[in-house]
Amino acid sequence: MMNKGLIHIYCGDGKGKTTASIGLTIRCVGRGGKVLFAQFLKERKTGEIAVLTTLPSVTVRRGKGTGKFTFQMNSLELAAAKKIQEETFDYICRICRENPPDLLIMDEIIGACTTGLVSEDKLIHFLTSKPIQTEVVLTGRNPSQKLIALADYVSEIKKIKHPFDKGVEARLGIEE
């Protein structure tokens, strides 16, 4: 599909980072592309994952959510969470070596890096040695300056107002 895949970052505190990456997934599949959609730190069943898993051109790989913020975890919980996130990252690296996708989405990889559950140095090494044709999307809050410098696109999604601020929990079909 592409001669040279570029690197995107969708970041910020607003709703829509994952949604934007799913839009790009659909666009790629609609043009005959193959997508690896990997999620870090998430395990809730969502409508978008239910749809993506039905598309033969999309491989979905989900790690397991942590259930807690990392600052709330004891050392055993942190080690277990780190192992799960690293396994997802290792899977991505293996697939990209063996059968590279046209588009790779690493949803919440930035959060996995900023919490120390995935090594940012390993991520940077992957990005600098990725298959040349693979387009890559990273999502999450607060990307480092190193990641921003590597990226070709950086889009920030800023929250102005959100119902969660008034105590409205995630709703089926809208937030999940």
N, C-alpha and C positions, 0 to 999 in steps of 0.2 A: 504494500500500500504506500509506504513512505520510504524515501531514500534515507532520510535522517530524522530519527525521532528526537523530539525536544523534551524539555523538562518543565512541568507546570507545578506551581504551588498555589493551592487555594487555602487561605489562612484567615484568621480573624475570629472575633468573638460572636459573630452573627450566625444565624441559622442559614444553611444552604451550601456548605462546603461539600458534604457528601452528595447532596442533590445535584450540584453542578458536575461532580465527577460522574454521576449516573447519566446525566444528559450527554456528556461526551462519550460514555460507553455506548449509549443507544445510537448516537451519530456514527460511531465507528462500525458497529455491527450493521447498521443500515447501509453502509458502503462496502460490506463484505469483509470487514475486519474481524480479527480474533482478539478477545480481551481476557486478561487475567485480572479479576477484581478481588483484591485482598483487603480484609479489614483487620485492624489491630484494636484491642481494647473494647471491642463491642461483641455482644452476644444476643442482644434482644432480637426477637423475631420482628422483622419490619416488612412492610408491603413491597418496598423496592427490591429487597433480597429475594422475596418470594417470586417476583417476576423475573429477575436476572437469572435465577437458577433454572428457569424453563427455556432459556435461550441457548441453543446448541453451540453458538459461537462464543459463549461467555463461560469461563470457569470461575467459580466463586470459592474463595478460601477464607474462612473466618477463624481467627484465633478465638480465644475465650476472653470474655470481659474479666476485669479484676474484681468486680463486686464492691470494691472499696477504692478510695483514693490511696495512692501509694504512701502518703504520709500517715495513713491510718493503719498500715500493714505492719505486722511483725516480720522478723527476718525470714522465717519459713514461708510466709505468704508472699513476700517480695521475691524470693528465689523461685517459687512455683510460677508466679506471674511472669517473671523474666524468661523462664524456660518456655512457656507457652508462646510468648511473643517472638522469641528467637527462633522457635520451630517454624512459625509462619514466615519469618524473614528468610530462613534457610530454604524453605520450600520455594519461595519466589526466586531465589538465586538459582536453584536447581532447574526449575522450569525454564527460566530465561537462558540458561546454558543449553538445555536439551531441545527445546521447542519454543523459541521466543514468540511472545504475542506481539500483535501490532500495537496494542495499547495495554499498559500496566497501570492499574490504579492501586495505590497504597494508602487506603483510607485510615486516617488517624496515626500514620507512621510518625508524624512530627510529635504527637503527644507521647508515643511510645519512646521516642528518643529523649524528649525533655524530662521524662520521669526516670530515665536510666534503664528502661526495660529492653531497649534495643540500642546497640552502640551506634551513635551518630557517625563515628569514623568508619564503621562497616557500611553504613548507608551511603556515605560519600564515596567510598571505594566502589561500591556497586554502581552508583550513578556515573562515575568517571570511566567505568569499564563495561557498562551495560551494552547489550546488543545495539548496534548503531541504528537499526531501523525501528526500535521500540520507543514509542512515545510513553512518557512516564508522568503520572500525576501523584503528587504528595498532598495530603490534607492534614489539617490540624492547626492548633493555635501556636503562636509565638515561634515561628521558625528562626533558627540561628542565622547570623549573618553569613556563615559559610554556605548554608543551604540556599539562601537568597542569592548569593553570588553565583552559584552553580546553575540556578534556574534560568530558563528563557522567558517564562511567563510568571509573574507573581500577582495574584489577585487577592485583595483583602475584602472580606465580607464583614461589614461592621454592623453591630446591633445598635439600633436606635431605640427600639421598643420590642418587648416580647411578652406574651401572656404568662410565661413562667414566673416573671417578676411579680405577678399578682396572685401566684399560687395555682395557676392552671397547669395541670399535669399534661404530659404528652398524650395526644389524641390519635386513635387509630386512623390511618389514612391521611394524616397530616404530618405529624412528627414521627410516627412509627408505622 
